[in-house]
Amino acid sequence: MTLVSTVRTALLALATLAVSSAAYADSGSISFRVIKAGFVVGGSGGSGSFTFHGRTYPIGIGGLSYGFTFGASETRFHGTVSNINRPGDVAGVYAAGNVGAAVGRGAQAIVLTNQHGAVLTLTGSSVGAIVSADLNGLAITVK
């Protein structure tokens, strides 16, 4: 085999491996509650559950925000987490920018990705009074 043929074969094998591992990525459902409060620097915390292959795992939520934040709110999120291979892929840090205001009840939708490539697609409803234009970091731990 020539060097070009060997390199071509190796690249083809790597491409096949990448496609096959992405093809086996799976998804699950996730549900959690987050309470956020702040004055300039905000904090959030909560808990919930993640279901994957028929098994439910408890999760913890923590986070910080920095920017213009004033008030407090509680949001209940429900959705899916995709592009995962095992339950531990859900754990990690998810980051997003946020600009918004809510008084009373409001609806939210967001898509976030962590360092493992897990994709959270969430909808939620919030209660409270909060005005924000901040950067958020949301950390999820699987217990």
CNS distance restraints for C-alpha pairs under 8 A (distance, minus, plus):
assign (resid   1 and name CA) (resid   5 and name CA) 6.15 0.50 0.50
assign (resid   1 and name CA) (resid   6 and name CA) 6.45 0.50 0.50
assign (resid   2 and name CA) (resid   6 and name CA) 6.23 0.50 0.50
assign (resid   3 and name CA) (resid   7 and name CA) 6.14 0.50 0.50
assign (resid   4 and name CA) (resid   8 and name CA) 6.06 0.50 0.50
assign (resid   5 and name CA) (resid   9 and name CA) 6.11 0.50 0.50
assign (resid   6 and name CA) (resid  10 and name CA) 6.16 0.50 0.50
assign (resid   7 and name CA) (resid  11 and name CA) 6.13 0.50 0.50
assign (resid   8 and name CA) (resid  12 and name CA) 6.14 0.50 0.50
assign (resid   9 and name CA) (resid  13 and name CA) 6.19 0.50 0.50
assign (resid  10 and name CA) (resid  14 and name CA) 6.23 0.50 0.50
assign (resid  11 and name CA) (resid  15 and name CA) 6.13 0.50 0.50
assign (resid  12 and name CA) (resid  16 and name CA) 6.13 0.50 0.50
assign (resid  13 and name CA) (resid  17 and name CA) 6.16 0.50 0.50
assign (resid  14 and name CA) (resid  18 and name CA) 6.16 0.50 0.50
assign (resid  15 and name CA) (resid  19 and name CA) 6.17 0.50 0.50
assign (resid  16 and name CA) (resid  20 and name CA) 5.99 0.50 0.50
assign (resid  17 and name CA) (resid  21 and name CA) 6.07 0.50 0.50
assign (resid  18 and name CA) (resid  22 and name CA) 6.27 0.50 0.50
assign (resid  19 and name CA) (resid  23 and name CA) 6.06 0.50 0.50
assign (resid  20 and name CA) (resid  24 and name CA) 6.42 0.50 0.50
assign (resid  21 and name CA) (resid  25 and name CA) 6.66 0.50 0.50
assign (resid  22 and name CA) (resid  83 and name CA) 7.61 0.50 0.50
assign (resid  24 and name CA) (resid  85 and name CA) 7.28 0.50 0.50
assign (resid  25 and name CA) (resid  82 and name CA) 7.51 0.50 0.50
assign (resid  25 and name CA) (resid  83 and name CA) 4.94 0.50 0.50
assign (resid  25 and name CA) (resid  84 and name CA) 5.17 0.50 0.50
assign (resid  25 and name CA) (resid  85 and name CA) 5.18 0.50 0.50
assign (resid  26 and name CA) (resid  82 and name CA) 6.01 0.50 0.50
assign (resid  26 and name CA) (resid  83 and name CA) 5.58 0.50 0.50
assign (resid  26 and name CA) (resid  84 and name CA) 5.19 0.50 0.50
assign (resid  26 and name CA) (resid  85 and name CA) 5.82 0.50 0.50
assign (resid  27 and name CA) (resid  52 and name CA) 7.05 0.50 0.50
assign (resid  27 and name CA) (resid  80 and name CA) 6.89 0.50 0.50
assign (resid  27 and name CA) (resid  81 and name CA) 5.51 0.50 0.50
assign (resid  27 and name CA) (resid  82 and name CA) 4.10 0.50 0.50
assign (resid  27 and name CA) (resid  83 and name CA) 6.15 0.50 0.50
assign (resid  27 and name CA) (resid  84 and name CA) 6.02 0.50 0.50
assign (resid  28 and name CA) (resid  50 and name CA) 7.08 0.50 0.50
assign (resid  28 and name CA) (resid  51 and name CA) 5.55 0.50 0.50
assign (resid  28 and name CA) (resid  52 and name CA) 4.72 0.50 0.50
assign (resid  28 and name CA) (resid  53 and name CA) 7.25 0.50 0.50
assign (resid  28 and name CA) (resid  80 and name CA) 5.69 0.50 0.50
assign (resid  28 and name CA) (resid  81 and name CA) 5.43 0.50 0.50
assign (resid  28 and name CA) (resid  82 and name CA) 6.54 0.50 0.50
assign (resid  29 and name CA) (resid  50 and name CA) 5.82 0.50 0.50
assign (resid  29 and name CA) (resid  51 and name CA) 5.25 0.50 0.50
assign (resid  29 and name CA) (resid  52 and name CA) 6.89 0.50 0.50
assign (resid  29 and name CA) (resid  78 and name CA) 7.70 0.50 0.50
assign (resid  29 and name CA) (resid  79 and name CA) 5.83 0.50 0.50
assign (resid  29 and name CA) (resid  80 and name CA) 4.38 0.50 0.50
assign (resid  29 and name CA) (resid  81 and name CA) 6.03 0.50 0.50
assign (resid  30 and name CA) (resid  48 and name CA) 7.67 0.50 0.50
assign (resid  30 and name CA) (resid  49 and name CA) 5.92 0.50 0.50
assign (resid  30 and name CA) (resid  50 and name CA) 4.40 0.50 0.50
assign (resid  30 and name CA) (resid  51 and name CA) 6.33 0.50 0.50
assign (resid  30 and name CA) (resid  78 and name CA) 5.84 0.50 0.50
assign (resid  30 and name CA) (resid  79 and name CA) 5.44 0.50 0.50
assign (resid  30 and name CA) (resid  80 and name CA) 5.57 0.50 0.50
assign (resid  30 and name CA) (resid  81 and name CA) 6.63 0.50 0.50
assign (resid  31 and name CA) (resid  48 and name CA) 5.55 0.50 0.50
assign (resid  31 and name CA) (resid  49 and name CA) 5.53 0.50 0.50
assign (resid  31 and name CA) (resid  50 and name CA) 6.49 0.50 0.50
assign (resid  31 and name CA) (resid  76 and name CA) 7.47 0.50 0.50
assign (resid  31 and name CA) (resid  77 and name CA) 5.59 0.50 0.50
assign (resid  31 and name CA) (resid  78 and name CA) 4.40 0.50 0.50
assign (resid  31 and name CA) (resid  79 and name CA) 6.50 0.50 0.50
assign (resid  32 and name CA) (resid  46 and name CA) 7.01 0.50 0.50
assign (resid  32 and name CA) (resid  47 and name CA) 5.50 0.50 0.50
assign (resid  32 and name CA) (resid  48 and name CA) 3.84 0.50 0.50
assign (resid  32 and name CA) (resid  49 and name CA) 6.28 0.50 0.50
assign (resid  32 and name CA) (resid  59 and name CA) 8.00 0.50 0.50
assign (resid  32 and name CA) (resid  76 and name CA) 5.87 0.50 0.50
assign (resid  32 and name CA) (resid  77 and name CA) 5.38 0.50 0.50
assign (resid  32 and name CA) (resid  78 and name CA) 6.71 0.50 0.50
assign (resid  33 and name CA) (resid  46 and name CA) 5.34 0.50 0.50
assign (resid  33 and name CA) (resid  47 and name CA) 5.77 0.50 0.50
assign (resid  33 and name CA) (resid  48 and name CA) 6.21 0.50 0.50
assign (resid  33 and name CA) (resid  74 and name CA) 7.10 0.50 0.50
assign (resid  33 and name CA) (resid  75 and name CA) 5.72 0.50 0.50
assign (resid  33 and name CA) (resid  76 and name CA) 4.38 0.50 0.50
assign (resid  33 and name CA) (resid  77 and name CA) 6.16 0.50 0.50
assign (resid  34 and name CA) (resid  44 and name CA) 6.32 0.50 0.50
assign (resid  34 and name CA) (resid  45 and name CA) 5.44 0.50 0.50
assign (resid  34 and name CA) (resid  46 and name CA) 4.46 0.50 0.50
assign (resid  34 and name CA) (resid  47 and name CA) 7.05 0.50 0.50
assign (resid  34 and name CA) (resid  61 and name CA) 7.15 0.50 0.50
assign (resid  34 and name CA) (resid  74 and name CA) 5.71 0.50 0.50
assign (resid  34 and name CA) (resid  75 and name CA) 5.32 0.50 0.50
assign (resid  34 and name CA) (resid  76 and name CA) 6.44 0.50 0.50
assign (resid  34 and name CA) (resid  77 and name CA) 7.94 0.50 0.50
assign (resid  35 and name CA) (resid  44 and name CA) 5.36 0.50 0.50
assign (resid  35 and name CA) (resid  45 and name CA) 5.60 0.50 0.50
assign (resid  35 and name CA) (resid  46 and name CA) 6.21 0.50 0.50
assign (resid  35 and name CA) (resid  72 and name CA) 7.41 0.50 0.50
assign (resid  35 and name CA) (resid  73 and name CA) 5.82 0.50 0.50
assign (resid  35 and name CA) (resid  74 and name CA) 4.38 0.50 0.50
assign (resid  35 and name CA) (resid  75 and name CA) 6.46 0.50 0.50
assign (resid  36 and name CA) (resid  42 and name CA) 6.90 0.50 0.50
assign (resid  36 and name CA) (resid  43 and name CA) 5.72 0.50 0.50
assign (resid  36 and name CA) (resid  44 and name CA) 4.23 0.50 0.50
assign (resid  36 and name CA) (resid  45 and name CA) 6.85 0.50 0.50
assign (resid  36 and name CA) (resid  72 and name CA) 5.51 0.50 0.50
assign (resid  36 and name CA) (resid  73 and name CA) 5.35 0.50 0.50
assign (resid  36 and name CA) (resid  74 and name CA) 6.30 0.50 0.50
assign (resid  37 and name CA) (resid  42 and name CA) 5.48 0.50 0.50
assign (resid  37 and name CA) (resid  43 and name CA) 5.77 0.50 0.50
assign (resid  37 and name CA) (resid  44 and name CA) 6.55 0.50 0.50
assign (resid  37 and name CA) (resid  70 and name CA) 7.29 0.50 0.50
assign (resid  37 and name CA) (resid  71 and name CA) 5.66 0.50 0.50
assign (resid  37 and name CA) (resid  72 and name CA) 4.07 0.50 0.50
assign (resid  37 and name CA) (resid  73 and name CA) 6.48 0.50 0.50
assign (resid  37 and name CA) (resid 130 and name CA) 7.92 0.50 0.50
assign (resid  38 and name CA) (resid  42 and name CA) 3.76 0.50 0.50
assign (resid  38 and name CA) (resid  43 and name CA) 6.22 0.50 0.50
assign (resid  38 and name CA) (resid  69 and name CA) 5.69 0.50 0.50
assign (resid  38 and name CA) (resid  70 and name CA) 5.36 0.50 0.50
assign (resid  38 and name CA) (resid  71 and name CA) 5.79 0.50 0.50
assign (resid  38 and name CA) (resid  72 and name CA) 6.57 0.50 0.50
assign (resid  39 and name CA) (resid  68 and name CA) 7.42 0.50 0.50
assign (resid  39 and name CA) (resid  69 and name CA) 5.26 0.50 0.50
assign (resid  39 and name CA) (resid  70 and name CA) 4.57 0.50 0.50
assign (resid  39 and name CA) (resid  71 and name CA) 6.80 0.50 0.50
assign (resid  40 and name CA) (resid  66 and name CA) 6.23 0.50 0.50
assign (resid  40 and name CA) (resid  67 and name CA) 5.49 0.50 0.50
assign (resid  40 and name CA) (resid  68 and name CA) 4.97 0.50 0.50
assign (resid  40 and name CA) (resid  69 and name CA) 4.78 0.50 0.50
assign (resid  40 and name CA) (resid  70 and name CA) 6.51 0.50 0.50
assign (resid  41 and name CA) (resid  64 and name CA) 7.38 0.50 0.50
assign (resid  41 and name CA) (resid  65 and name CA) 5.84 0.50 0.50
assign (resid  41 and name CA) (resid  66 and name CA) 4.79 0.50 0.50
assign (resid  41 and name CA) (resid  67 and name CA) 6.53 0.50 0.50
assign (resid  41 and name CA) (resid  68 and name CA) 7.67 0.50 0.50
assign (resid  41 and name CA) (resid  69 and name CA) 6.68 0.50 0.50
assign (resid  42 and name CA) (resid  64 and name CA) 5.72 0.50 0.50
assign (resid  42 and name CA) (resid  65 and name CA) 4.94 0.50 0.50
assign (resid  42 and name CA) (resid  66 and name CA) 6.37 0.50 0.50
assign (resid  42 and name CA) (resid  69 and name CA) 6.51 0.50 0.50
assign (resid  43 and name CA) (resid  62 and name CA) 7.75 0.50 0.50
assign (resid  43 and name CA) (resid  63 and name CA) 5.79 0.50 0.50
assign (resid  43 and name CA) (resid  64 and name CA) 4.59 0.50 0.50
assign (resid  43 and name CA) (resid  65 and name CA) 6.22 0.50 0.50
assign (resid  44 and name CA) (resid  61 and name CA) 7.73 0.50 0.50
assign (resid  44 and name CA) (resid  62 and name CA) 5.64 0.50 0.50
assign (resid  44 and name CA) (resid  63 and name CA) 5.02 0.50 0.50
assign (resid  44 and name CA) (resid  64 and name CA) 6.23 0.50 0.50
assign (resid  45 and name CA) (resid  60 and name CA) 7.79 0.50 0.50
assign (resid  45 and name CA) (resid  61 and name CA) 5.22 0.50 0.50
assign (resid  45 and name CA) (resid  62 and name CA) 4.38 0.50 0.50
assign (resid  45 and name CA) (resid  63 and name CA) 6.34 0.50 0.50
assign (resid  46 and name CA) (resid  60 and name CA) 6.12 0.50 0.50
assign (resid  46 and name CA) (resid  61 and name CA) 4.78 0.50 0.50
assign (resid  46 and name CA) (resid  62 and name CA) 6.54 0.50 0.50
assign (resid  47 and name CA) (resid  58 and name CA) 7.49 0.50 0.50
assign (resid  47 and name CA) (resid  59 and name CA) 5.68 0.50 0.50
assign (resid  47 and name CA) (resid  60 and name CA) 4.51 0.50 0.50
assign (resid  47 and name CA) (resid  61 and name CA) 5.44 0.50 0.50
assign (resid  48 and name CA) (resid  58 and name CA) 5.95 0.50 0.50
assign (resid  48 and name CA) (resid  59 and name CA) 5.30 0.50 0.50
assign (resid  48 and name CA) (resid  60 and name CA) 6.58 0.50 0.50
assign (resid  48 and name CA) (resid  61 and name CA) 7.89 0.50 0.50
assign (resid  49 and name CA) (resid  56 and name CA) 6.46 0.50 0.50
assign (resid  49 and name CA) (resid  57 and name CA) 5.53 0.50 0.50
assign (resid  49 and name CA) (resid  58 and name CA) 4.44 0.50 0.50
assign (resid  49 and name CA) (resid  59 and name CA) 5.28 0.50 0.50
assign (resid  50 and name CA) (resid  56 and name CA) 5.57 0.50 0.50
assign (resid  50 and name CA) (resid  57 and name CA) 5.14 0.50 0.50
assign (resid  50 and name CA) (resid  58 and name CA) 6.36 0.50 0.50
assign (resid  50 and name CA) (resid  59 and name CA) 6.75 0.50 0.50
assign (resid  51 and name CA) (resid  55 and name CA) 5.47 0.50 0.50
assign (resid  51 and name CA) (resid  56 and name CA) 4.26 0.50 0.50
assign (resid  51 and name CA) (resid  57 and name CA) 6.19 0.50 0.50
assign (resid  52 and name CA) (resid  56 and name CA) 6.49 0.50 0.50
assign (resid  52 and name CA) (resid  57 and name CA) 7.98 0.50 0.50
assign (resid  52 and name CA) (resid  87 and name CA) 6.77 0.50 0.50
assign (resid  57 and name CA) (resid 142 and name CA) 6.70 0.50 0.50
assign (resid  57 and name CA) (resid 143 and name CA) 6.84 0.50 0.50
assign (resid  58 and name CA) (resid 142 and name CA) 6.17 0.50 0.50
assign (resid  58 and name CA) (resid 143 and name CA) 5.54 0.50 0.50
assign (resid  59 and name CA) (resid 140 and name CA) 6.61 0.50 0.50
assign (resid  59 and name CA) (resid 141 and name CA) 5.48 0.50 0.50
assign (resid  59 and name CA) (resid 142 and name CA) 4.56 0.50 0.50
assign (resid  59 and name CA) (resid 143 and name CA) 5.57 0.50 0.50
assign (resid  60 and name CA) (resid 140 and name CA) 5.71 0.50 0.50
assign (resid  60 and name CA) (resid 141 and name CA) 5.16 0.50 0.50
assign (resid  60 and name CA) (resid 142 and name CA) 6.59 0.50 0.50
assign (resid  60 and name CA) (resid 143 and name CA) 7.12 0.50 0.50
assign (resid  61 and name CA) (resid 138 and name CA) 6.94 0.50 0.50
assign (resid  61 and name CA) (resid 139 and name CA) 5.76 0.50 0.50
assign (resid  61 and name CA) (resid 140 and name CA) 4.91 0.50 0.50
assign (resid  61 and name CA) (resid 141 and name CA) 6.68 0.50 0.50
assign (resid  62 and name CA) (resid 138 and name CA) 5.90 0.50 0.50
assign (resid  62 and name CA) (resid 139 and name CA) 5.22 0.50 0.50
assign (resid  62 and name CA) (resid 140 and name CA) 6.74 0.50 0.50
assign (resid  63 and name CA) (resid 136 and name CA) 7.16 0.50 0.50
assign (resid  63 and name CA) (resid 137 and name CA) 5.29 0.50 0.50
assign (resid  63 and name CA) (resid 138 and name CA) 4.54 0.50 0.50
assign (resid  63 and name CA) (resid 139 and name CA) 5.82 0.50 0.50
assign (resid  64 and name CA) (resid 136 and name CA) 6.03 0.50 0.50
assign (resid  64 and name CA) (resid 137 and name CA) 5.58 0.50 0.50
assign (resid  64 and name CA) (resid 138 and name CA) 7.10 0.50 0.50
assign (resid  65 and name CA) (resid 134 and name CA) 6.16 0.50 0.50
assign (resid  65 and name CA) (resid 135 and name CA) 5.41 0.50 0.50
assign (resid  65 and name CA) (resid 136 and name CA) 4.41 0.50 0.50
assign (resid  65 and name CA) (resid 137 and name CA) 6.32 0.50 0.50
assign (resid  66 and name CA) (resid 134 and name CA) 5.41 0.50 0.50
assign (resid  66 and name CA) (resid 135 and name CA) 5.61 0.50 0.50
assign (resid  66 and name CA) (resid 136 and name CA) 6.96 0.50 0.50
assign (resid  67 and name CA) (resid 132 and name CA) 7.49 0.50 0.50
assign (resid  67 and name CA) (resid 133 and name CA) 6.01 0.50 0.50
assign (resid  67 and name CA) (resid 134 and name CA) 4.25 0.50 0.50
assign (resid  67 and name CA) (resid 135 and name CA) 6.52 0.50 0.50
assign (resid  68 and name CA) (resid 131 and name CA) 7.69 0.50 0.50
assign (resid  68 and name CA) (resid 132 and name CA) 5.34 0.50 0.50
assign (resid  68 and name CA) (resid 133 and name CA) 5.10 0.50 0.50
assign (resid  68 and name CA) (resid 134 and name CA) 5.75 0.50 0.50
assign (resid  69 and name CA) (resid 130 and name CA) 7.23 0.50 0.50
assign (resid  69 and name CA) (resid 131 and name CA) 5.79 0.50 0.50
assign (resid  69 and name CA) (resid 132 and name CA) 4.29 0.50 0.50
assign (resid  69 and name CA) (resid 133 and name CA) 6.43 0.50 0.50
assign (resid  69 and name CA) (resid 134 and name CA) 6.74 0.50 0.50
assign (resid  70 and name CA) (resid 130 and name CA) 5.68 0.50 0.50
assign (resid  70 and name CA) (resid 131 and name CA) 5.47 0.50 0.50
assign (resid  70 and name CA) (resid 132 and name CA) 6.47 0.50 0.50
assign (resid  71 and name CA) (resid 128 and name CA) 7.85 0.50 0.50
assign (resid  71 and name CA) (resid 129 and name CA) 5.63 0.50 0.50
assign (resid  71 and name CA) (resid 130 and name CA) 4.22 0.50 0.50
assign (resid  71 and name CA) (resid 131 and name CA) 6.51 0.50 0.50
assign (resid  72 and name CA) (resid 128 and name CA) 5.86 0.50 0.50
assign (resid  72 and name CA) (resid 129 and name CA) 5.70 0.50 0.50
assign (resid  72 and name CA) (resid 130 and name CA) 5.31 0.50 0.50
assign (resid  73 and name CA) (resid 126 and name CA) 6.50 0.50 0.50
assign (resid  73 and name CA) (resid 127 and name CA) 5.52 0.50 0.50
assign (resid  73 and name CA) (resid 128 and name CA) 4.17 0.50 0.50
assign (resid  73 and name CA) (resid 129 and name CA) 5.96 0.50 0.50
assign (resid  73 and name CA) (resid 130 and name CA) 6.22 0.50 0.50
assign (resid  74 and name CA) (resid 126 and name CA) 5.38 0.50 0.50
assign (resid  74 and name CA) (resid 127 and name CA) 5.32 0.50 0.50
assign (resid  74 and name CA) (resid 128 and name CA) 6.36 0.50 0.50
assign (resid  75 and name CA) (resid 124 and name CA) 6.25 0.50 0.50
assign (resid  75 and name CA) (resid 125 and name CA) 5.49 0.50 0.50
assign (resid  75 and name CA) (resid 126 and name CA) 4.04 0.50 0.50
assign (resid  75 and name CA) (resid 127 and name CA) 6.45 0.50 0.50
assign (resid  76 and name CA) (resid 124 and name CA) 5.27 0.50 0.50
assign (resid  76 and name CA) (resid 125 and name CA) 5.66 0.50 0.50
assign (resid  76 and name CA) (resid 126 and name CA) 6.49 0.50 0.50
assign (resid  77 and name CA) (resid 122 and name CA) 6.08 0.50 0.50
assign (resid  77 and name CA) (resid 123 and name CA) 5.57 0.50 0.50
assign (resid  77 and name CA) (resid 124 and name CA) 4.17 0.50 0.50
assign (resid  77 and name CA) (resid 125 and name CA) 6.89 0.50 0.50
assign (resid  78 and name CA) (resid 122 and name CA) 5.58 0.50 0.50
assign (resid  78 and name CA) (resid 123 and name CA) 5.65 0.50 0.50
assign (resid  78 and name CA) (resid 124 and name CA) 6.19 0.50 0.50
assign (resid  79 and name CA) (resid 120 and name CA) 7.24 0.50 0.50
assign (resid  79 and name CA) (resid 121 and name CA) 5.61 0.50 0.50
assign (resid  79 and name CA) (resid 122 and name CA) 4.46 0.50 0.50
assign (resid  79 and name CA) (resid 123 and name CA) 6.23 0.50 0.50
assign (resid  80 and name CA) (resid 120 and name CA) 5.91 0.50 0.50
assign (resid  80 and name CA) (resid 121 and name CA) 5.42 0.50 0.50
assign (resid  80 and name CA) (resid 122 and name CA) 6.65 0.50 0.50
assign (resid  81 and name CA) (resid  90 and name CA) 7.37 0.50 0.50
assign (resid  81 and name CA) (resid 118 and name CA) 6.45 0.50 0.50
assign (resid  81 and name CA) (resid 119 and name CA) 5.36 0.50 0.50
assign (resid  81 and name CA) (resid 120 and name CA) 4.50 0.50 0.50
assign (resid  81 and name CA) (resid 121 and name CA) 6.33 0.50 0.50
assign (resid  82 and name CA) (resid 118 and name CA) 5.77 0.50 0.50
assign (resid  82 and name CA) (resid 119 and name CA) 5.16 0.50 0.50
assign (resid  82 and name CA) (resid 120 and name CA) 6.68 0.50 0.50
assign (resid  83 and name CA) (resid 117 and name CA) 6.51 0.50 0.50
assign (resid  83 and name CA) (resid 118 and name CA) 5.12 0.50 0.50
assign (resid  83 and name CA) (resid 119 and name CA) 6.26 0.50 0.50
assign (resid  84 and name CA) (resid  89 and name CA) 5.73 0.50 0.50
assign (resid  84 and name CA) (resid  90 and name CA) 7.22 0.50 0.50
assign (resid  84 and name CA) (resid 117 and name CA) 7.44 0.50 0.50
assign (resid  84 and name CA) (resid 118 and name CA) 5.57 0.50 0.50
assign (resid  85 and name CA) (resid  89 and name CA) 6.82 0.50 0.50
assign (resid  87 and name CA) (resid  91 and name CA) 7.91 0.50 0.50
assign (resid  87 and name CA) (resid 142 and name CA) 7.68 0.50 0.50
assign (resid  88 and name CA) (resid 142 and name CA) 6.70 0.50 0.50
assign (resid  89 and name CA) (resid 116 and name CA) 5.88 0.50 0.50
assign (resid  89 and name CA) (resid 117 and name CA) 7.87 0.50 0.50
assign (resid  89 and name CA) (resid 118 and name CA) 6.34 0.50 0.50
assign (resid  90 and name CA) (resid 114 and name CA) 7.84 0.50 0.50
assign (resid  90 and name CA) (resid 116 and name CA) 7.76 0.50 0.50
assign (resid  90 and name CA) (resid 118 and name CA) 6.06 0.50 0.50
assign (resid  90 and name CA) (resid 140 and name CA) 7.15 0.50 0.50
assign (resid  90 and name CA) (resid 141 and name CA) 7.69 0.50 0.50
assign (resid  90 and name CA) (resid 142 and name CA) 7.37 0.50 0.50
assign (resid  91 and name CA) (resid 139 and name CA) 7.39 0.50 0.50
assign (resid  91 and name CA) (resid 140 and name CA) 4.99 0.50 0.50
assign (resid  91 and name CA) (resid 141 and name CA) 4.78 0.50 0.50
assign (resid  91 and name CA) (resid 142 and name CA) 5.84 0.50 0.50
assign (resid  92 and name CA) (resid 114 and name CA) 5.85 0.50 0.50
assign (resid  92 and name CA) (resid 115 and name CA) 6.61 0.50 0.50
assign (resid  92 and name CA) (resid 116 and name CA) 7.52 0.50 0.50
assign (resid  92 and name CA) (resid 139 and name CA) 5.60 0.50 0.50
assign (resid  92 and name CA) (resid 140 and name CA) 5.45 0.50 0.50
assign (resid  92 and name CA) (resid 141 and name CA) 6.68 0.50 0.50
assign (resid  93 and name CA) (resid 114 and name CA) 5.51 0.50 0.50
assign (resid  93 and name CA) (resid 115 and name CA) 6.92 0.50 0.50
assign (resid  93 and name CA) (resid 137 and name CA) 6.68 0.50 0.50
assign (resid  93 and name CA) (resid 138 and name CA) 5.67 0.50 0.50
assign (resid  93 and name CA) (resid 139 and name CA) 4.38 0.50 0.50
assign (resid  93 and name CA) (resid 140 and name CA) 6.51 0.50 0.50
assign (resid  94 and name CA) (resid 112 and name CA) 6.05 0.50 0.50
assign (resid  94 and name CA) (resid 113 and name CA) 5.81 0.50 0.50
assign (resid  94 and name CA) (resid 114 and name CA) 4.88 0.50 0.50
assign (resid  94 and name CA) (resid 115 and name CA) 7.80 0.50 0.50
assign (resid  94 and name CA) (resid 137 and name CA) 5.87 0.50 0.50
assign (resid  94 and name CA) (resid 138 and name CA) 5.06 0.50 0.50
assign (resid  94 and name CA) (resid 139 and name CA) 6.16 0.50 0.50
assign (resid  94 and name CA) (resid 140 and name CA) 7.98 0.50 0.50
assign (resid  95 and name CA) (resid 112 and name CA) 6.98 0.50 0.50
assign (resid  95 and name CA) (resid 113 and name CA) 7.64 0.50 0.50
assign (resid  95 and name CA) (resid 114 and name CA) 7.70 0.50 0.50
assign (resid  95 and name CA) (resid 135 and name CA) 7.60 0.50 0.50
assign (resid  95 and name CA) (resid 136 and name CA) 5.75 0.50 0.50
assign (resid  95 and name CA) (resid 137 and name CA) 4.60 0.50 0.50
assign (resid  95 and name CA) (resid 138 and name CA) 6.18 0.50 0.50
assign (resid  96 and name CA) (resid 112 and name CA) 7.18 0.50 0.50
assign (resid  96 and name CA) (resid 135 and name CA) 6.10 0.50 0.50
assign (resid  96 and name CA) (resid 136 and name CA) 5.35 0.50 0.50
assign (resid  96 and name CA) (resid 137 and name CA) 6.64 0.50 0.50
assign (resid  97 and name CA) (resid 133 and name CA) 7.75 0.50 0.50
assign (resid  97 and name CA) (resid 134 and name CA) 6.04 0.50 0.50
assign (resid  97 and name CA) (resid 135 and name CA) 4.51 0.50 0.50
assign (resid  97 and name CA) (resid 136 and name CA) 5.98 0.50 0.50
assign (resid  98 and name CA) (resid 132 and name CA) 7.02 0.50 0.50
assign (resid  98 and name CA) (resid 133 and name CA) 5.53 0.50 0.50
assign (resid  98 and name CA) (resid 134 and name CA) 5.37 0.50 0.50
assign (resid  98 and name CA) (resid 135 and name CA) 6.10 0.50 0.50
assign (resid  98 and name CA) (resid 136 and name CA) 7.06 0.50 0.50
assign (resid  99 and name CA) (resid 132 and name CA) 5.58 0.50 0.50
assign (resid  99 and name CA) (resid 133 and name CA) 4.16 0.50 0.50
assign (resid  99 and name CA) (resid 134 and name CA) 6.51 0.50 0.50
assign (resid 100 and name CA) (resid 131 and name CA) 6.03 0.50 0.50
assign (resid 100 and name CA) (resid 132 and name CA) 5.45 0.50 0.50
assign (resid 100 and name CA) (resid 133 and name CA) 6.42 0.50 0.50
assign (resid 101 and name CA) (resid 129 and name CA) 7.67 0.50 0.50
assign (resid 101 and name CA) (resid 130 and name CA) 5.71 0.50 0.50
assign (resid 101 and name CA) (resid 131 and name CA) 4.27 0.50 0.50
assign (resid 101 and name CA) (resid 132 and name CA) 6.18 0.50 0.50
assign (resid 102 and name CA) (resid 106 and name CA) 6.14 0.50 0.50
assign (resid 102 and name CA) (resid 126 and name CA) 7.90 0.50 0.50
assign (resid 102 and name CA) (resid 127 and name CA) 7.87 0.50 0.50
assign (resid 102 and name CA) (resid 128 and name CA) 6.94 0.50 0.50
assign (resid 102 and name CA) (resid 129 and name CA) 5.53 0.50 0.50
assign (resid 102 and name CA) (resid 130 and name CA) 5.46 0.50 0.50
assign (resid 102 and name CA) (resid 131 and name CA) 6.49 0.50 0.50
assign (resid 103 and name CA) (resid 127 and name CA) 7.32 0.50 0.50
assign (resid 103 and name CA) (resid 128 and name CA) 5.73 0.50 0.50
assign (resid 103 and name CA) (resid 129 and name CA) 4.28 0.50 0.50
assign (resid 103 and name CA) (resid 130 and name CA) 6.56 0.50 0.50
assign (resid 104 and name CA) (resid 126 and name CA) 7.76 0.50 0.50
assign (resid 104 and name CA) (resid 127 and name CA) 5.29 0.50 0.50
assign (resid 104 and name CA) (resid 128 and name CA) 5.18 0.50 0.50
assign (resid 104 and name CA) (resid 129 and name CA) 6.19 0.50 0.50
assign (resid 105 and name CA) (resid 125 and name CA) 6.92 0.50 0.50
assign (resid 105 and name CA) (resid 126 and name CA) 5.50 0.50 0.50
assign (resid 105 and name CA) (resid 127 and name CA) 4.67 0.50 0.50
assign (resid 105 and name CA) (resid 128 and name CA) 6.87 0.50 0.50
assign (resid 106 and name CA) (resid 125 and name CA) 5.55 0.50 0.50
assign (resid 106 and name CA) (resid 126 and name CA) 5.15 0.50 0.50
assign (resid 106 and name CA) (resid 127 and name CA) 6.67 0.50 0.50
assign (resid 107 and name CA) (resid 123 and name CA) 7.42 0.50 0.50
assign (resid 107 and name CA) (resid 124 and name CA) 5.70 0.50 0.50
assign (resid 107 and name CA) (resid 125 and name CA) 4.44 0.50 0.50
assign (resid 107 and name CA) (resid 126 and name CA) 6.23 0.50 0.50
assign (resid 108 and name CA) (resid 123 and name CA) 5.58 0.50 0.50
assign (resid 108 and name CA) (resid 124 and name CA) 5.02 0.50 0.50
assign (resid 108 and name CA) (resid 125 and name CA) 6.04 0.50 0.50
assign (resid 108 and name CA) (resid 126 and name CA) 7.53 0.50 0.50
assign (resid 109 and name CA) (resid 121 and name CA) 7.74 0.50 0.50
assign (resid 109 and name CA) (resid 122 and name CA) 5.60 0.50 0.50
assign (resid 109 and name CA) (resid 123 and name CA) 4.28 0.50 0.50
assign (resid 109 and name CA) (resid 124 and name CA) 6.28 0.50 0.50
assign (resid 110 and name CA) (resid 120 and name CA) 7.86 0.50 0.50
assign (resid 110 and name CA) (resid 121 and name CA) 6.11 0.50 0.50
assign (resid 110 and name CA) (resid 122 and name CA) 5.35 0.50 0.50
assign (resid 110 and name CA) (resid 123 and name CA) 6.51 0.50 0.50
assign (resid 111 and name CA) (resid 119 and name CA) 6.91 0.50 0.50
assign (resid 111 and name CA) (resid 120 and name CA) 5.45 0.50 0.50
assign (resid 111 and name CA) (resid 121 and name CA) 4.56 0.50 0.50
assign (resid 111 and name CA) (resid 122 and name CA) 6.24 0.50 0.50
assign (resid 112 and name CA) (resid 119 and name CA) 5.70 0.50 0.50
assign (resid 112 and name CA) (resid 120 and name CA) 5.11 0.50 0.50
assign (resid 112 and name CA) (resid 121 and name CA) 6.77 0.50 0.50
assign (resid 113 and name CA) (resid 117 and name CA) 5.91 0.50 0.50
assign (resid 113 and name CA) (resid 118 and name CA) 5.54 0.50 0.50
assign (resid 113 and name CA) (resid 119 and name CA) 4.55 0.50 0.50
assign (resid 113 and name CA) (resid 120 and name CA) 6.26 0.50 0.50
assign (resid 114 and name CA) (resid 118 and name CA) 5.61 0.50 0.50
assign (resid 114 and name CA) (resid 119 and name CA) 6.92 0.50 0.50
